[in-house]
Amino acid sequence: MDPHLLRTFVTVARRGSFSAAARELGYTQSAVSQHIAALETDLSAVLLRRRPVEPTEAGRLLLDHAGPLLLRLDAARADIARLVAQPAARLVVGASPLALTARFAERLAGLRAAHPRWEVTVRVLDRDAIPAAVSAGDLDAGLTDGMTAPSDPLRLPETGPLTTTVLSEHPLHITLPTTHPLAHRPTLRLPDLADALWLDAPATAIPLPHLRTTCTPGAFRPSLHYEGTDLHGLATLVAAGEGLALLPAVDGFVGVAQVPVVEPRLVHRVELLCGGAAAGAVGALRSALTSGDSRQPGATPA
């Protein structure tokens, strides 16, 4: 199966138009039609209905496989490029909002001072987008975060070989308005707040489906959906009584209290993701982020 033909098929199915797919891919419409015809001949199946343009049952089945296949091909290309490339003078790092910590900023500043000619870019992304972007080579490295039991690795989507390095583990806190009756408790049990209203903020707070793994399926009802990556915007909504959120301890919030979770035993974990061996600028970043760490986190393949 030719990956170029597969990529054309995915684009036509996504755009719902041969002409729109041709414009996006830089082909002529007739070349796109030839690609689809060749793929259908190869698989001995009709993959797309023409009017309107939509996948057949065979096409929908192929789409289920196409995304992971193309991602793995991009990951393989990126790994080879990293292997043969000269040490980079550029560094593109992705970070989820809760992984963009003061420690990271401090260590990155030291690295930039040591390499003043490096071009460094930091992109704040949804945590779910970071593993795929590192695998595909869109990011040189990524910092992602999540909720886990102490010393357990984060559950990452299958995107290709990645090397993970533990950067930190810290307690999780229930974030609630200072006017809340439980705001001045020394600790809280997460199950005791399963019936409360929570903010659905998957890009910033711990996602509600992850909280539900600790309780019954119907727990942790969303009161409002927050699609931003700004933590202070999230805190403003919490302070206004729109719902609770589960976060690590964060400084600078106004009008909210953060109470440690005592049960179940959970931590907020931050990991550095790299594609292949951490060499060149990525290796320097990993060393900067782990130097002087008494926990001496190890790198493990994911």
C-alpha positions, -999 to +999 in steps of 0.1 A: +000+000+000+016+032-012+016+058+017+013+087-008-020+072-020-031+066+015-024+102+025-044+114-005-073+091+005-073+105+040-073+141+028-102+135+004-122+118+031-115+146+056-123+174+031-152+157+015-141+169-019-115+159-046-109+195-056-104+207-020-080+178-013-061+187-045-056+223-034-044+212+001-020+186-013-007+207-042-019+182-068-043+185-098-078+171-093-071+145-119-040+133-100-061+130-069-086+109-088-058+087-102-044+082-066-078+071-053-084+048-083-050+032-079-056+026-041-090+011-048-074-012-074-047-022-050-072-031-023-099-045-047-125-023-029-145+009-035-133+033-008-152+065-017-187+073-030-185+101-055-217+121-050-215+131-023-179+123-016-179+101+015-162+068+026-178+035+020-178+008+047-144-003+034-132+033+033-143+038+069-124+007+079-093+019+061-096+053+078-094+036+112-060+022+103-047+051+082-041+076+110-018+054+131+000+041+100+007+076+087+018+088+121+042+059+125+057+067+090+061+104+100+077+092+133+101+069+114+111+098+091+117+121+120+138+095+138+160+090+108+163+128+103+174+131+140+200+104+134+217+119+104+212+156+112+240+178+124+237+191+160+208+215+159+211+252+166+174+253+171+152+238+198+114+236+196+098+224+229+061+217+235+047+220+270+013+214+284+001+243+307+008+224+339+042+212+328+053+248+321+067+253+356+089+279+371+117+252+374+114+246+336+116+283+328+147+287+351+165+257+337+157+268+301+170+303+308+203+288+320+205+267+289+199+297+266+226+316+285+250+288+278+240+287+241+231+323+232+230+315+194+204+288+197+169+296+184+145+283+211+108+281+207+083+270+234+048+260+223+020+256+248-002+227+236-029+204+248-012+175+267-028+150+243-011+166+212+024+165+226+034+128+221+023+127+185+041+160+177+073+147+192+070+114+173+064+132+140+093+156+145+072+187+148+087+192+183+122+184+193+110+175+228+078+178+248+069+182+285+036+166+294+018+160+327-009+140+343-024+123+373-010+089+384-002+068+414+032+075+430+061+062+408+037+050+380+044+062+345+019+084+326-004+067+302+007+080+268-011+074+235+006+050+210+025+073+186+058+055+180+089+050+201+095+078+227+120+082+254+105+095+287+123+111+316+106+118+349+110+155+359+088+158+390+061+143+411+040+166+434+008+163+454-025+171+438-049+197+453-086+203+450-089+239+438-121+256+451-134+291+460-122+306+492-158+309+502-164+272+498-173+254+531-144+230+526-118+256+516-101+256+550-098+219+556-062+206+559-068+178+535-097+164+514-107+130+501-115+130+464-145+106+467-162+130+491-165+155+463-176+131+436-211+146+436-199+182+434-199+202+401-165+204+384-150+224+356-144+203+325-110+218+315-090+189+299-062+211+286-054+226+320-068+207+349-067+170+354-094+157+329-127+146+345-125+111+329-093+105+348-110+115+380-138+090+373-113+062+374-111+067+411-149+066+417-182+055+402-187+062+364-213+089+370-192+110+394-176+144+388-203+161+368-192+190+346-207+223+353-190+243+325-166+234+297-133+255+296-113+251+264-085+275+271-049+268+282-047+298+306-045+287+342-054+321+355-086+320+334-094+286+349-087+300+384-111+329+378-139+305+369-132+285+401-132+317+422-166+326+407-181+293+419-184+278+384-169+245+395-139+227+412-107+216+395-079+192+404-044+208+400-009+207+415-001+236+438+000+268+418+011+302+430-006+335+422-043+324+422-067+350+436-099+340+453-092+303+454-080+278+479-060+246+472-065+217+496-042+186+493-058+153+483-052+127+509-072+098+494-067+081+470-029+084+468-023+104+436+005+126+423+009+151+396+037+138+373+057+157+347+077+139+320+100+150+293+094+132+259+121+128+233+121+109+200+150+084+201+181+091+220+184+125+236+213+140+218+225+175+207+202+203+219+176+178+232+203+161+253+214+194+267+178+203+276+174+169+293+206+174+313+195+210+323+162+198+335+175+168+355+208+182+369+209+185+406+177+164+410+181+143+441+155+118+427+178+113+397+150+104+373+158+078+347+150+078+310+129+049+298+115+040+264+077+044+261 
